[in-house]
Amino acid sequence: MRLLSVNVGRPIPLPSAGGPGGLSGIDKRPFEGGVRVSDPGPKGTGGSGLAGDAVCDLRNHGGSDQAVYAFAREELDAWERQLGGRELANGSFGENLTTLAVDVSGALIGEHWRVGDELLLEVTSGRIPCRTFADHIKEEKWVRRFTQEAVTGAYLRVIEPGTIRAGDPVEIVHRPDHAITAALQFRAVTTERTLLPSLLAAASALHPEALRKAREYVAAQG
């Protein structure tokens, strides 16, 4: 298990971008050399966990609980086949980390990854597609297709900061004692809301917004 690339974004204009001036940082490109990764601070004020990586819409993106976004190269390859052979370079889905031989969407909420020698990350949630993602990919009915596929990649928070680079190993050093994966969490908050109570097993490791939705659903059920 290793990093194929570490991807950082530059601001680009997109019709639906929520950043100032209609800018988005979704256009991620592989970076040559080391990239420092640290906790960016709370959502709303903190951006990306990666130094030099643009997050323009701080209201909806970035922050401690989604400081890093990872997506598997194997899943990009699968999408290439579904999209008729369209080439999807590393970073195409706006991911910071493009991995090899890591089950990213199947990662457990609260799972810890050691990346390189220093960085320690914790899985918090799957990625929910938005209009900006659709504008970037430019495929018909993209939000619906991505949602139905439910291969989401994973957001991660930074437990211990560190510098990483392409080729670094990825080691799973902790797996919690529950079965709540990033993909299951995604399904629970999008298409299968009856799964929401199960998310409570992930407790505080879960992205706070998903945890709130789960608690509200349970309370509403009486």
GULUM-180195 format. One record per residue: residue number from 0; x, y, z of N, C-alpha, C in turn. Coordinates in Angstrom, 3 decimals, decimal comma, m for minus. Example, Ala and Ser with C-alpha at 12.3 -4.5 7.8 and 13.67 -1.06 7.14 Angstrom:
(pt 0 (13,190 m5,690 7,800) (12,300 m4,500 7,800) (13,200 m3,300 7,800))
(pt 1 (12,850 m2,250 7,080) (13,670 m1,060 7,140) (12,900 0,030 7,870))
# end
This chain:
(pt 0 (0,859 m1,190 0,000) (0,000 0,000 0,000) (0,890 1,232 0,000))
(pt 1 (0,598 2,136 m0,937) (1,453 3,322 m1,028) (0,726 4,467 m1,728))
(pt 2 (1,349 5,652 m1,650) (0,862 6,816 m2,366) (1,414 6,809 m3,781))
(pt 3 (0,530 6,924 m4,753) (0,986 7,130 m6,115) (1,314 8,594 m6,357))
(pt 4 (0,521 9,476 m5,762) (0,789 10,904 m5,907) (0,174 11,670 m4,746))
(pt 5 (0,760 12,830 m4,480) (0,219 13,815 m3,540) (m0,199 15,011 m4,392))
(pt 6 (m1,485 15,371 m4,322) (m2,050 16,335 m5,261) (m2,490 17,609 m4,547))
(pt 7 (m2,117 18,740 m5,106) (m2,530 20,025 m4,549) (m3,234 20,834 m5,633))
(pt 8 (m4,122 21,718 m5,205) (m4,963 22,453 m6,144) (m4,630 23,926 m6,219))
(pt 9 (m4,907 24,471 m7,380) (m4,802 25,917 m7,594) (m6,206 26,435 m7,870))
(pt 10 (m6,502 27,667 m7,504) (m7,849 28,201 m7,747) (m8,158 28,301 m9,240))
(pt 11 (m9,337 27,791 m9,614) (m9,812 27,921 m10,988) (m11,265 28,388 m10,953))
(pt 12 (m11,729 29,111 m11,980) (m13,136 29,517 m12,023) (m14,021 28,360 m12,485))
(pt 13 (m15,143 28,189 m11,796) (m16,155 27,214 m12,187) (m17,526 27,839 m11,968))
(pt 14 (m18,503 27,519 m12,816) (m19,816 28,170 m12,725) (m20,481 28,049 m11,356))
(pt 15 (m20,323 26,898 m10,697) (m21,021 26,680 m9,432) (m20,116 26,810 m8,216))
(pt 16 (m18,890 27,261 m8,400) (m17,945 27,336 m7,291) (m18,446 28,304 m6,226))
(pt 17 (m18,278 27,901 m4,978) (m18,768 28,717 m3,870) (m17,731 29,631 m3,268))
(pt 18 (m16,518 29,611 m3,798) (m15,479 30,465 m3,258) (m15,593 31,886 m3,757))
(pt 19 (m14,881 32,825 m3,131) (m14,900 34,215 m3,583) (m14,506 34,316 m5,057))
(pt 20 (m15,278 35,102 m5,799) (m14,996 35,272 m7,217) (m15,329 34,065 m8,062))
(pt 21 (m16,122 33,119 m7,514) (m16,480 31,920 m8,268) (m15,306 30,991 m8,495))
(pt 22 (m14,398 30,920 m7,514) (m13,206 30,089 m7,643) (m13,350 28,795 m6,844))
(pt 23 (m12,692 27,743 m7,319) (m12,662 26,441 m6,649) (m11,238 25,909 m6,664))
(pt 24 (m10,912 25,135 m5,629) (m9,604 24,483 m5,567) (m9,658 23,014 m5,946))
(pt 25 (m10,712 22,587 m6,651) (m10,899 21,171 m6,947) (m9,896 20,641 m7,966))
(pt 26 (m9,268 21,519 m8,711) (m8,341 21,089 m9,766) (m6,987 20,705 m9,152))
(pt 27 (m6,885 19,471 m8,682) (m5,671 18,993 m8,003) (m4,704 18,367 m9,013))
(pt 28 (m3,430 18,671 m8,840) (m2,384 18,128 m9,707) (m1,277 17,524 m8,853))
(pt 29 (m0,654 16,433 m9,308) (0,457 15,832 m8,557) (1,580 16,837 m8,321))
(pt 30 (2,118 16,799 m7,096) (3,196 17,696 m6,704) (4,482 16,897 m6,587))
(pt 31 (5,523 17,416 m7,173) (6,831 16,777 m7,098) (7,560 17,270 m5,851))
(pt 32 (7,882 16,348 m4,954) (8,571 16,726 m3,732) (7,687 16,555 m2,520))
(pt 33 (8,217 16,953 m1,370) (7,500 16,775 m0,121) (6,432 17,835 0,101))
(pt 34 (5,331 17,417 0,737) (4,234 18,313 1,081) (3,953 18,162 2,577))
(pt 35 (3,950 19,261 3,283) (3,652 19,242 4,713) (2,154 19,129 4,925))
(pt 36 (1,736 18,244 5,831) (0,326 18,034 6,131) (0,115 18,263 7,621))
(pt 37 (m0,852 19,109 7,966) (m1,139 19,414 9,362) (m2,610 19,763 9,514))
(pt 38 (m3,075 19,848 10,741) (m4,464 20,188 11,029) (m4,713 21,642 10,615))
(pt 39 (m5,674 21,882 9,708) (m5,890 23,253 9,236) (m6,747 24,108 10,155))
(pt 40 (m7,376 23,501 11,161) (m8,293 24,235 12,013) (m9,737 24,002 11,631))
(pt 41 (m10,670 24,554 12,383) (m12,095 24,246 12,207) (m12,625 24,626 10,834))
(pt 42 (m13,636 23,874 10,413) (m14,336 24,194 9,166) (m14,923 25,595 9,256))
(pt 43 (m14,824 26,319 8,175) (m15,285 27,700 8,159) (m14,148 28,684 8,208))
(pt 44 (m13,048 28,262 8,830) (m11,850 29,101 8,878) (m10,639 28,347 8,349))
(pt 45 (m10,567 27,044 8,620) (m9,454 26,234 8,150) (m9,716 25,679 6,766))
(pt 46 (m8,674 25,620 5,957) (m8,812 25,094 4,606) (m8,302 23,679 4,504))
(pt 47 (m7,358 23,452 3,610) (m6,793 22,127 3,397) (m5,721 21,826 4,429))
(pt 48 (m5,541 20,544 4,695) (m4,446 20,137 5,553) (m3,103 20,139 4,853))
(pt 49 (m3,096 20,244 3,519) (m1,861 20,194 2,753) (m1,358 21,599 2,451))
(pt 50 (m0,113 21,843 2,759) (0,481 23,136 2,465) (0,430 23,401 0,956))
(pt 51 (m0,011 24,584 0,586) (m0,060 24,970 m0,816) (m1,285 24,512 m1,566))
(pt 52 (m2,217 23,847 m0,891) (m3,420 23,328 m1,544) (m4,572 24,300 m1,345))
(pt 53 (m5,154 24,789 m2,422) (m6,216 25,789 m2,338) (m7,551 25,164 m1,936))
(pt 54 (m8,207 25,761 m0,966) (m9,616 25,511 m0,662) (m10,282 26,883 m0,677))
(pt 55 (m11,134 27,114 m1,649) (m11,722 28,440 m1,837) (m13,035 28,612 m1,093))
(pt 56 (m13,840 27,556 m1,035) (m15,157 27,608 m0,391) (m15,028 27,030 1,016))
(pt 57 (m14,656 27,889 1,971) (m14,419 27,408 3,338) (m15,711 27,040 4,053))
(pt 58 (m16,846 27,480 3,545) (m18,119 27,133 4,183) (m18,442 25,661 3,997))
(pt 59 (m18,079 25,104 2,853) (m18,450 23,724 2,539) (m17,280 22,751 2,482))
(pt 60 (m16,068 23,256 2,434) (m14,916 22,380 2,243) (m13,813 22,712 3,231))
(pt 61 (m12,939 21,743 3,431) (m11,796 21,957 4,303) (m12,163 21,855 5,777))
(pt 62 (m11,203 22,195 6,621) (m11,391 22,094 8,057) (m10,833 20,799 8,614))
(pt 63 (m10,745 20,732 9,910) (m10,064 19,629 10,588) (m10,605 18,255 10,228))
(pt 64 (m11,922 18,129 10,083) (m12,535 16,814 9,897) (m12,552 16,348 8,453))
(pt 65 (m12,159 17,215 7,543) (m11,981 16,821 6,143) (m10,740 17,535 5,598))
(pt 66 (m9,657 17,355 6,367) (m8,402 18,040 6,044) (m7,721 17,447 4,822))
(pt 67 (m7,949 16,153 4,601) (m7,294 15,417 3,512) (m8,348 14,548 2,836))
(pt 68 (m8,315 14,488 1,504) (m9,225 13,602 0,771) (m8,395 12,592 m0,006))
(pt 69 (m8,739 11,315 0,152) (m8,025 10,223 m0,517) (m8,962 9,469 m1,441))
(pt 70 (m8,407 9,009 m2,568) (m9,170 8,199 m3,518) (m8,228 7,161 m4,113))
(pt 71 (m8,762 5,970 m4,344) (m7,945 4,855 m4,823) (m7,740 4,921 m6,332))
(pt 72 (m6,527 4,655 m6,770) (m6,232 4,591 m8,201) (m7,069 3,511 m8,870))
(pt 73 (m7,311 2,421 m8,172) (m8,104 1,339 m8,741) (m9,521 1,807 m9,075))
(pt 74 (m10,074 2,698 m8,244) (m11,422 3,196 m8,507) (m11,423 4,227 m9,639))
(pt 75 (m10,361 5,016 m9,744) (m10,238 5,890 m10,917) (m10,190 5,052 m12,198))
(pt 76 (m9,455 3,938 m12,143) (m9,395 3,050 m13,310) (m10,772 2,498 m13,650))
(pt 77 (m11,541 2,133 m12,615) (m12,893 1,615 m12,847) (m13,777 2,686 m13,485))
(pt 78 (m13,647 3,924 m13,039) (m14,420 5,009 m13,644) (m13,986 5,259 m15,082))
(pt 79 (m12,695 5,127 m15,355) (m12,246 5,267 m16,744) (m12,988 4,299 m17,656))
(pt 80 (m13,160 3,066 m17,201) (m13,877 2,072 m18,011) (m15,349 2,458 m18,162))
(pt 81 (m15,967 2,924 m17,068) (m17,370 3,311 m17,134) (m17,591 4,524 m18,039))
(pt 82 (m16,591 5,370 m18,128) (m16,714 6,588 m18,920) (m16,157 6,423 m20,321))
(pt 83 (m16,107 5,185 m20,782) (m15,740 4,920 m22,165) (m14,283 5,105 m22,480))
(pt 84 (m13,437 4,894 m21,488) (m12,007 5,005 m21,723) (m11,440 6,397 m21,500))
(pt 85 (m12,235 7,301 m20,968) (m11,725 8,643 m20,654) (m10,572 8,540 m19,665))
(pt 86 (m9,513 9,265 m19,907) (m8,365 9,231 m19,011) (m8,613 10,107 m17,787))
(pt 87 (m8,397 9,536 m16,618) (m8,533 10,261 m15,356) (m7,174 10,242 m14,657))
(pt 88 (m6,480 11,343 m14,726) (m5,169 11,439 m14,094) (m5,310 11,448 m12,581))
(pt 89 (m4,233 11,136 m11,887) (m4,232 11,264 m10,436) (m4,625 12,688 m10,057))
(pt 90 (m5,551 12,803 m9,106) (m6,065 14,102 m8,696) (m7,327 14,516 m9,414))
(pt 91 (m7,775 13,736 m10,390) (m8,936 14,119 m11,204) (m10,209 14,317 m10,392))
(pt 92 (m10,362 13,566 m9,312) (m11,570 13,685 m8,497) (m11,386 14,706 m7,370))
(pt 93 (m10,328 15,500 m7,453) (m10,073 16,486 m6,416) (m9,433 15,894 m5,181))
(pt 94 (m8,887 14,676 m5,324) (m8,276 14,027 m4,155) (m6,860 14,533 m3,919))
(pt 95 (m6,519 14,651 m2,647) (m5,154 15,015 m2,258) (m4,208 13,833 m2,351))
(pt 96 (m4,705 12,652 m2,015) (m3,886 11,445 m2,027) (m4,482 10,448 m3,003))
(pt 97 (m3,721 10,063 m4,000) (m4,117 8,965 m4,881) (m3,331 7,750 m4,433))
(pt 98 (m4,050 6,709 m4,003) (m3,411 5,557 m3,367) (m3,407 4,344 m4,291))
(pt 99 (m2,552 3,400 m3,947) (m2,505 2,112 m4,631) (m2,608 1,013 m3,590))
(pt 100 (m3,518 0,058 m3,833) (m3,709 m1,123 m2,977) (m4,242 m0,770 m1,593))
(pt 101 (m4,948 0,360 m1,485) (m5,625 0,746 m0,245) (m7,126 0,736 m0,507))
(pt 102 (m7,891 0,048 0,324) (m9,351 0,028 0,178) (m9,899 1,292 0,818))
(pt 103 (m9,881 2,383 0,076) (m10,200 3,688 0,656) (m11,683 3,780 1,022))
(pt 104 (m12,565 3,477 0,086) (m13,994 3,573 0,379) (m14,432 2,540 1,417))
(pt 105 (m13,681 1,448 1,510) (m13,971 0,422 2,505) (m13,265 0,628 3,820))
(pt 106 (m12,571 1,762 3,970) (m11,887 2,050 5,229) (m12,904 2,302 6,325))
(pt 107 (m12,605 1,870 7,527) (m13,497 2,066 8,661) (m13,374 3,483 9,197))
(pt 108 (m14,508 4,047 9,592) (m14,473 5,337 10,273) (m13,671 5,170 11,566))
(pt 109 (m12,673 6,014 11,734) (m11,785 5,894 12,894) (m10,527 5,099 12,621))
(pt 110 (m10,417 4,545 11,414) (m9,202 3,834 11,018) (m8,033 4,815 10,952))
(pt 111 (m6,862 4,374 11,406) (m5,674 5,228 11,398) (m4,698 4,762 10,329))
(pt 112 (m4,216 5,720 9,536) (m3,225 5,439 8,506) (m1,925 6,150 8,843))
(pt 113 (m0,832 5,408 8,836) (0,497 6,012 8,897) (0,984 6,173 7,462))
(pt 114 (1,255 7,398 7,073) (1,695 7,694 5,710) (3,118 8,238 5,792))
(pt 115 (4,050 7,542 5,162) (5,441 7,913 5,316) (5,909 7,649 6,732))
(pt 116 (6,881 8,406 7,179) (7,460 8,185 8,508) (6,761 8,960 9,607))
(pt 117 (6,041 10,036 9,248) (5,556 10,964 10,276) (4,040 11,077 10,344))
(pt 118 (3,393 11,205 9,221) (1,987 11,596 9,190) (1,070 10,482 9,678))
(pt 119 (0,134 10,836 10,561) (m0,893 9,907 11,024) (m2,253 10,535 10,755))
(pt 120 (m3,097 9,807 10,017) (m4,413 10,289 9,619) (m5,504 9,392 10,188))
(pt 121 (m6,710 9,945 10,343) (m7,867 9,190 10,810) (m9,035 9,387 9,849))
(pt 122 (m9,635 8,297 9,420) (m10,779 8,339 8,495) (m12,007 8,879 9,219))
(pt 123 (m12,691 9,851 8,584) (m13,860 10,472 9,209) (m15,163 10,255 8,449))
(pt 124 (m15,099 10,140 7,104) (m16,340 10,074 6,331) (m16,037 9,825 4,862))
(pt 125 (m17,096 9,526 4,113) (m17,005 9,505 2,668) (m17,249 10,896 2,106))
(pt 126 (m17,023 11,053 0,822) (m17,171 12,350 0,143) (m18,532 12,431 m0,546))
(pt 127 (m19,270 13,494 m0,260) (m20,561 13,715 m0,893) (m20,352 14,605 m2,120))
(pt 128 (m20,801 14,170 m3,303) (m20,560 14,957 m4,512) (m21,408 16,227 m4,534))
(pt 129 (m20,889 17,242 m5,184) (m21,593 18,521 m5,272) (m21,579 19,024 m6,715))
(pt 130 (m22,233 20,147 m6,953) (m22,302 20,707 m8,307) (m20,928 21,113 m8,823))
(pt 131 (m20,071 21,571 m7,921) (m18,723 21,954 m8,347) (m17,967 20,745 m8,870))
(pt 132 (m18,113 19,610 m8,201) (m17,501 18,361 m8,662) (m18,034 18,004 m10,053))
(pt 133 (m19,350 18,136 m10,231) (m19,951 17,833 m11,531) (m19,446 18,783 m12,618))
(pt 134 (m19,330 20,068 m12,291) (m18,815 21,029 m13,273) (m17,374 20,699 m13,659))
(pt 135 (m16,622 20,228 m12,697) (m15,217 19,894 m12,943) (m15,090 18,656 m13,834))
(pt 136 (m15,904 17,628 m13,558) (m15,817 16,375 m14,311) (m16,477 16,486 m15,686))
(pt 137 (m17,566 17,256 m15,755) (m18,261 17,481 m17,039) (m18,786 16,182 m17,648))
(pt 138 (m19,419 15,366 m16,813) (m20,107 14,168 m17,277) (m21,586 14,293 m16,935))
(pt 139 (m22,451 13,834 m17,818) (m23,888 13,977 m17,644) (m24,370 13,269 m16,382))
(pt 140 (m25,227 13,960 m15,616) (m25,836 13,426 m14,387) (m24,775 12,888 m13,431))
(pt 141 (m23,693 13,623 m13,285) (m22,547 13,113 m12,537) (m22,855 12,910 m11,051))
(pt 142 (m23,543 13,852 m10,430) (m23,824 13,713 m9,003) (m24,637 12,448 m8,750))
(pt 143 (m25,646 12,189 m9,580) (m26,457 10,985 m9,414) (m25,628 9,726 m9,641))
(pt 144 (m24,803 9,721 m10,665) (m24,007 8,531 m10,975) (m23,009 8,229 m9,858))
(pt 145 (m22,338 9,256 m9,375) (m21,368 9,061 m8,299) (m22,071 8,568 m7,037))
(pt 146 (m23,228 9,130 m6,746) (m23,989 8,728 m5,554) (m24,448 7,285 m5,665))
(pt 147 (m24,956 6,892 m6,813) (m25,428 5,517 m6,987) (m24,277 4,524 m6,880))
(pt 148 (m23,104 4,892 m7,371) (m21,946 3,998 m7,297) (m21,474 3,826 m5,867))
(pt 149 (m21,577 4,888 m5,064) (m21,233 4,871 m3,632) (m19,794 4,422 m3,379))
(pt 150 (m18,913 4,717 m4,315) (m17,469 4,518 m4,115) (m16,899 5,917 m3,908))
(pt 151 (m16,772 6,296 m2,662) (m16,691 7,709 m2,297) (m15,286 8,223 m2,036))
(pt 152 (m14,317 7,320 m1,854) (m13,070 7,772 m1,269) (m13,305 8,108 0,195))
(pt 153 (m12,332 8,741 0,832) (m12,467 9,025 2,263) (m11,836 10,360 2,620))
(pt 154 (m12,531 11,087 3,495) (m11,943 12,242 4,153) (m11,225 11,768 5,410))
(pt 155 (m10,150 12,489 5,740) (m9,356 12,141 6,911) (m8,970 13,395 7,684))
(pt 156 (m8,849 13,244 9,006) (m8,314 14,314 9,841) (m6,862 14,000 10,195))
(pt 157 (m6,123 15,007 10,575) (m4,702 14,852 10,895) (m4,543 14,638 12,394))
(pt 158 (m4,006 13,480 12,764) (m3,724 13,180 14,175) (m2,304 13,610 14,532))
(pt 159 (m1,359 13,300 13,678) (0,030 13,721 13,856) (0,509 14,289 12,530))
(pt 160 (1,010 15,534 12,511) (1,441 16,151 11,251) (2,700 15,504 10,706))
(pt 161 (2,947 15,739 9,431) (4,156 15,198 8,821) (4,269 15,618 7,373))
(pt 162 (5,414 15,336 6,794) (5,676 15,621 5,393) (5,611 14,323 4,600))
(pt 163 (4,903 14,350 3,468) (4,717 13,154 2,645) (5,097 13,461 1,215))
(pt 164 (5,271 12,388 0,430) (5,613 12,547 m0,981) (5,168 11,294 m1,732))
(pt 165 (5,079 11,393 m3,038) (4,720 10,234 m3,863) (5,675 9,089 m3,581))
(pt 166 (5,116 7,880 m3,496) (5,910 6,689 m3,227) (5,938 6,286 m1,773))
(pt 167 (5,488 7,161 m0,876) (5,491 6,820 0,547) (4,567 5,640 0,828))
(pt 168 (4,953 4,783 1,770) (4,071 3,685 2,147) (2,871 4,176 2,950))
(pt 169 (1,772 3,450 2,841) (0,585 3,687 3,659) (0,363 2,429 4,493))
(pt 170 (0,335 2,597 5,802) (0,142 1,454 6,704) (m1,080 1,705 7,583))
(pt 171 (m1,974 0,731 7,645) (m3,116 0,829 8,554) (m2,646 0,355 9,927))
(pt 172 (m2,586 1,282 10,874) (m2,015 0,967 12,185) (m3,085 0,780 13,261))
(pt 173 (m4,340 1,103 12,932) (m5,435 0,894 13,887) (m6,725 0,714 13,119))
(pt 174 (m7,474 m0,318 13,480) (m8,805 m0,531 12,928) (m9,783 m0,669 14,084))
(pt 175 (m10,792 0,206 14,171) (m11,739 0,163 15,293) (m12,629 m1,068 15,243))
(pt 176 (m13,278 m1,334 16,351) (m14,096 m2,532 16,494) (m15,553 m2,247 16,123))
(pt 177 (m15,777 m1,892 14,872) (m17,125 m1,740 14,326) (m17,028 m1,962 12,819))
(pt 178 (m18,148 m1,902 12,125) (m18,154 m2,207 10,695) (m18,590 m1,011 9,848))
(pt 179 (m18,452 0,200 10,375) (m18,925 1,392 9,672) (m17,818 1,912 8,762))
(pt 180 (m17,986 1,695 7,463) (m17,004 2,139 6,489) (m17,372 3,524 5,949))
(pt 181 (m16,427 4,130 5,251) (m16,708 5,413 4,609) (m17,863 5,278 3,614))
(pt 182 (m17,899 4,174 2,870) (m18,970 3,960 1,903) (m20,320 3,774 2,583))
(pt 183 (m20,361 3,038 3,703) (m21,623 2,846 4,417) (m22,109 4,171 4,993))
(pt 184 (m21,197 4,945 5,558) (m21,566 6,256 6,091) (m22,168 7,126 4,990))
(pt 185 (m21,569 7,083 3,824) (m22,075 7,844 2,680) (m23,495 7,417 2,324))
(pt 186 (m23,718 6,123 2,230) (m25,057 5,626 1,900) (m26,063 6,055 2,961))
(pt 187 (m25,660 6,054 4,222) (m26,571 6,405 5,309) (m27,036 7,858 5,221))
(pt 188 (m26,159 8,758 4,812) (m26,529 10,173 4,786) (m27,084 10,608 3,435))
(pt 189 (m27,120 9,682 2,462) (m27,632 10,046 1,133) (m28,844 9,209 0,748))
(pt 190 (m28,658 7,947 0,417) (m29,721 7,146 m0,200) (m30,371 6,121 0,722))
(pt 191 (m29,769 5,820 1,862) (m30,295 4,767 2,743) (m30,313 5,261 4,185))
(pt 192 (m31,228 6,175 4,459) (m31,239 6,832 5,768) (m31,546 5,889 6,925))
(pt 193 (m32,131 4,744 6,638) (m32,375 3,780 7,715) (m31,062 3,234 8,289))
(pt 194 (m29,963 3,481 7,607) (m28,657 3,073 8,131) (m28,100 4,064 9,143))
(pt 195 (m28,725 5,225 9,263) (m28,164 6,265 10,125) (m27,917 5,810 11,570))
(pt 196 (m28,826 5,068 12,208) (m28,539 4,663 13,586) (m27,258 3,851 13,731))
(pt 197 (m26,903 3,087 12,708) (m25,695 2,266 12,795) (m24,435 3,113 12,891))
(pt 198 (m24,507 4,354 12,399) (m23,325 5,212 12,428) (m22,877 5,545 13,846))
(pt 199 (m23,787 5,464 14,795) (m23,442 5,821 16,167) (m22,345 4,918 16,728))
(pt 200 (m22,154 3,757 16,128) (m21,081 2,864 16,586) (m19,703 3,483 16,378))
(pt 201 (m19,602 4,402 15,417) (m18,310 5,040 15,144) (m18,021 6,187 16,095))
(pt 202 (m19,038 6,644 16,818) (m18,905 7,649 17,872) (m18,149 8,893 17,389))
(pt 203 (m17,255 9,404 18,215) (m16,622 10,689 17,947) (m15,636 10,657 16,791))
(pt 204 (m15,266 9,474 16,311) (m14,392 9,400 15,134) (m15,112 9,868 13,882))
(pt 205 (m16,437 9,771 13,886) (m17,245 10,149 12,729) (m17,208 11,659 12,525))
(pt 206 (m17,280 12,087 11,261) (m17,395 13,504 10,947) (m18,568 14,087 11,743))
(pt 207 (m18,394 15,209 12,440) (m19,451 15,744 13,302) (m20,782 15,971 12,596))
(pt 208 (m20,761 16,340 11,320) (m22,015 16,579 10,609) (m22,791 15,279 10,417))
(pt 209 (m22,083 14,181 10,121) (m22,745 12,885 9,980) (m23,237 12,383 11,331))
(pt 210 (m22,454 12,610 12,377) (m22,864 12,196 13,715) (m24,126 12,932 14,137))
(pt 211 (m24,206 14,219 13,840) (m25,405 14,988 14,164) (m26,628 14,441 13,428))
(pt 212 (m26,482 14,126 12,138) (m27,594 13,574 11,370) (m28,066 12,250 11,960))
(pt 213 (m27,132 11,413 12,382) (m27,496 10,127 12,967) (m28,259 10,318 14,264))
(pt 214 (m27,785 11,217 15,097) (m28,462 11,460 16,379) (m29,837 12,069 16,173))
(pt 215 (m29,975 12,975 15,216) (m31,271 13,582 14,937) (m32,266 12,546 14,413))
(pt 216 (m31,785 11,647 13,566) (m32,661 10,591 13,020) (m33,160 9,684 14,147))
(pt 217 (m32,255 9,274 15,013) (m32,631 8,385 16,117) (m33,639 9,083 17,036))
(pt 218 (m33,392 10,368 17,340) (m34,309 11,098 18,190) (m35,685 11,225 17,565))
(pt 219 (m35,727 11,434 16,258) (m37,005 11,575 15,557) (m37,803 10,278 15,536))
(pt 220 (m37,103 9,149 15,606) (m37,771 7,857 15,608) (m38,370 7,518 16,956))
(pt 221 (m38,000 8,303 17,956) (m38,551 8,100 19,290) (m37,861 6,999 20,037))
# end
